[in-house]
Amino acid sequence: MSSNAATTSGGGDSHPPRRNSKRPKYSRFTQQELPACKPILTPQWVVSAFLLISIIFVPIGVACLLASHDVVEIIDQYETECVPENLRGDKLAFIQDPRTEKTCTRILTVPKQMKQPIYVYYELDNFYQNHRRYVKSRSDKQLQDPEYEDTITTCDPEDKTGTGAPIVPCGLIAWSLFNDTYSFSRNKKDLVVNKKDISWKSDRDGKFSDKVFPKNFQSGTLIGGGKLDPKKPLSEQEDLIVWMRTAALPTFRKLYGRIEVDLEANEVIQVTLENNYNTYSFGGKKKLVLSTTSWLGGKNNFLGVAYITVGGLCFFLAMAFIVVYLIKPRRLGDPAYLSWNRNSAGN
């Protein structure tokens, strides 16, 4: 008995390992012993990579610039020209006076052939649709379901009429709806502007219900912009849907419609427009834009310039590395360039 007890209570080697140890189980993953690719950036690899990027990016940039150059645009700024000369000293009084004539005629000349479809845009400048209070002044539930007609807590200050009745659609975004109108003619024949499907399909199907109709809209003393047809559901009021997709920048374009006939070079287009929208109170500008498109979209040189800039920079760096390598080459992995070796050599 005493011999067994002595053996049991003997040296530490006989104790079993602790079961509650926090030491992780050994694996090649936890010990970071997995095989890995460790490329060595030799001068040849670096120069080849930069040359490859430049060879790919520069042609893409040129193609983007050529596509943008093929887009034909007609831009007409009219917020001053459509105010009578004797009233240009006080444009705000002109736009706010309902008795003044707002009809204006503009003449546009087609610079070169414009193939259909020709997109008609209105462009506003210095209009901050991204303002926090402006963006929040809407009720998405009210736009989607007639049962939420009274859900207007986020629509201040355009939430109710003076009698307390809810406004549908409520909020500053809808209240400020753009209301200039355009009609076009060529050789005294009207050019039809197709305003069907100018908004996003996802907006028409998901965000604006076909069971919600405008109610008490623009019925107050202060009219913000355009009016809506109370007999048409919101899902069919595409000017409103386009307007309520707010822009991120103070200068933006929104689609007004499409002209679905070709326009030939040097043709004269007569535009009869109603200059109703008040941009004079905040120093804004208004432009009418007619534009074709390319495989890349509308006219925009930024993408092409960006590709060419990056490709050109990579080509310059590749040439610089080649020159440096030829003038002052060095053996790869030369230990003479290590700091402690250079210090010892200097001493």
N, C-alpha and C positions, 0 to 999 in steps of 0.2 A: 504493500500500500504506500509506504513512504517513498519507495523508489519510483512508483508511477506518478505520485504527486510532485516529486522533484522534477521529473521529466516534463510534466505539463506546465509547471510554473517556471521553466527554465528560460534560456536566451530568447531574444526577440525574433530570431529567424523562424521560430515555429509558429508565430502569429499569422493568421490568414490575412490577406489584403483587405483594406477597408472597402465596404460596399458603397459608401456614400461619398466617395472621392469625386471631386469636380473636374478632375483631369479629363479632357476630351479623348474619345477613342481615336486611336491612331488611324489616319487614312492619308493617302497622297493628296487629297483635296485640302484637308485641314492643315496639312504641313506645307502646302503650296509646292508640291513636287510634281505636279502634272506637266506633261510636255507642252511647250509653248514655242511659238515662232518669234524669234528675236532678230528681225532684219537689221543688217548693218547698212547705214545710209552712206554708201560710197559716193564719191563725186559723180560717177557714171549713172548711178540710180537717181540721184537728185536731179541732175541735168535732164535725164530722160523723162522723169515725171513732169517737170515743168514744161518741157517741149510738148509732151503728149497733151497736157491741159490746154496749152495755147493752140495746138493744131485742132482740137475739138471745139474750143470756145469761140475762136475768131470766126470760123464759118457760120456757126449758129448765130452769132451777133450780126453778121452781115445779112443773113437770111431774115432775121427779125426786123432789121432796118429797112430792107427792101419791101417786106410785107407792110410795114407801117407807111412807107412812102407811097405804096399803091392805093392807100385809103384816100378818098377824096372828101374834103370837108368844106362846107360853106358856113362861116360864122358871122352873124350879124348882131352887133350890140346896139340895142335900141332904146334903153331907158331914158336917154336924153333926146334922141331924135324924134321920139313919139310924144314929146311935150311941145305944144305950140310955143313959138319963140317969145311971144309976149308974156308967157307964164313961166318961163324957165327960171326966173328969179325966185320963185317960190313953188318948187315942184311938189312939196308936201301938200300945200293948199290945193293944187290942181288934182292930185290923186284922191284926196279926201272929199272933194266936192262932187256930189252925184250929178250935178247939172252939167258938168263939162263933158265934152265929147271925147271918148277914149279910143275911138277907132283910128287906126293908123295904117298906112299903106307903105310897104317896103318892097324894093325891087332888088332881086338877087340874080346874078349872072353865073351860070354853071361854068366853072373853069375848064373842066374836061369831062368826058363821059362818066356818068354815074349809073352803074347797073343796079337794078333792084335786088333786094329790098333796100330802100333808102330810109334810114332811121332819122326821125325827127326828135330832137331833144330840146329842152329848155335848160339853160345853165344859169345858176345863181352864184354870186360872189359876195363874200363877207356875211354869209348867213350860217350861223353856228347851230346846226341841227344836233351837234354832239354835246350841247350844254346840258349839264346834269339835270337841272330842273325841267328843261324842255323834254328830254328823253323820258323822264319818269311820269310826265303828265299824260297818261293814257291808261286804259283799262282793257287788258287783253281778254279777261273773262267776259266783259260786256260785248266784245266783238265776236265772241265765239258762241254765246248761248243767250237767247232772249230771257232766260230766267235770271240772269245776272244783270238785268238792266239797271238796277239800283247800285251796282258795285262800282261806285265812283269815288271812292276815298282817295285814290291816287291821281285824280283828274283836276285838282285845284289849279288854277281858278276857274276853269271852264267845266264845271261839273253839273251845275243846276241853273235853271232860268231864274228870273226874278221872282216867280211864283213858287219856286221850290221843285218844279218838275225836272226829272233827270234829262240830261242831254245825251243823245245817242248819234254818233260816237262822241264821247266826251274827251276833254283834254286839249292841251295847247297844240299838239301835233296836228290833229284833225282840224282844229279851229283855224290854223294858219295855212290851210290847203291852197296851193297855187291855183290861180284862176285867170291867168292870161290865156287867150284862145287864139288859134292860128287857122287860117284857111288859105289854100294855095290854088293858083290858076296858071295855065300855060296856054298862050295863044287864045285867050278868052274862054278857055275850057277848064273846068274845075279839075284839080288833082285830088282824088279821094285819099284821105288819111285813114288808114285802118287802125283803130284803137282797140282791137280785140287781141287778147293774150299779150298785152304789154307788161303785165306783172308776173311775178314768179308763181308757178303752178302750186307750189307748196303753200304759198300765202293764201291763194284763192281757196284751196281745198281744206286747209287746216286752221288758219288764223282768222279768217273772216267767214262768218256763217251765212248760208243762204236763207236763214230764218230770221235774221236780224235786219231791221229796216231803220233808216234814219228817223230820228224823232227830236223835235225842238232844236234842230241844228241851225246855227247862225240866225237865231230868232231874237237875239238881244239887240241892244242899242249899238254896241261896238262889233262890227263885222270884221272878222279876221282875214278871210279869204274866200275861196269858192264855196258854192252851195251844192247840195246833193239832192238827187231825185228821191223823194220819200216813198215812191212806189217800187223802187228797185232795191233788192237786198244788197248788203255790203259786199258780198262776194262778186257782184257784177259791177261794182263801182271801182273800176280799175285805176282811175286817176288817183283816188284816195289810197288804194293799196300801194301804188308806186310811191306816193308821197310819204306814207307812214313807215316805209323802210328807210330810216334816217341815215343820213350821210355822215361819214367819219371826219371829213375835212370841210373847211368853210367855203371852198369852191367845189361845186359838184354839178353833175348833169343828171337829169332824170328823163326817162323815155316818155315822149308824148304820143307817138304813133309811128306808123310806117307808110311810106309811099311805095306802092308796088308796081311802078312802071319805070322804065329807063328814062334818064334825062341825058340829052346830048350836049356836047360842048357848045358853049356860047348861047345856049337857050336862056331866055329871060323868064324868070319866075316872079309872079306878083304875089305878095303875101299881104293878106288883110288880117290884121291882128287887133285884139282888144287889150289895151294897156291898162289892166285893172289892178295888178298886184303892186302893193306898196313896198318898194325897196328903198324909197327916198328917206324914210324916217331913220334908217340905220346906215345910210351910205352904201347900199348894195348896188350891184350891177346885174343886168339881165341880158341874156344872149339867146338868140335862136340859132340852133345848130342843125344842119343837114349833113349826114355822114353815111358813107358806105362802110363795109367791113371787109376784112381779109381773113385768111385761115387763122390768124393770130388774134383777131378781134378788131377793136377800133384803133384809131391812130394814137400811138404811144411809142416814143423813141427810147424810153428809159431801159427797157429790157435789152434791146440791141446794144445800146451804149454800155450797159453793165457787162454784158458778155465780152464785148471787144476790149473793154478796159481790163478785165481780169485776165483775158488771154494775152493781151499785150504786155501786162505786167509780168506774167509768168515767162513770156519769151525774153523779156529784158533780163530777168533774174537768171535764166538759163545761160544767156550770152555772157553775163557778168561772171557767173561761176566758171564757165569755160575759160575766159580770159585769165581769171585768177589762178586756175589750175595749171594753165600753160606757162604763166609767168613765174609762179612760185609753187611748184609741185612739192608734195611730200609723201613719204611712204606711209601706207595705211598701217595704223597701230604702232607708229614709231615711238618708243618709250622716251626718246629724247625730249619730247614735248610735254612730258609730265612735269607738274609744277616743282616737285622735289628734286627732279633731275636738273631742271633749269636753274633752281636756286643753288645747288651744289656746283654746277658749272660756273655760275657767276662768282662764287666764293673762290 
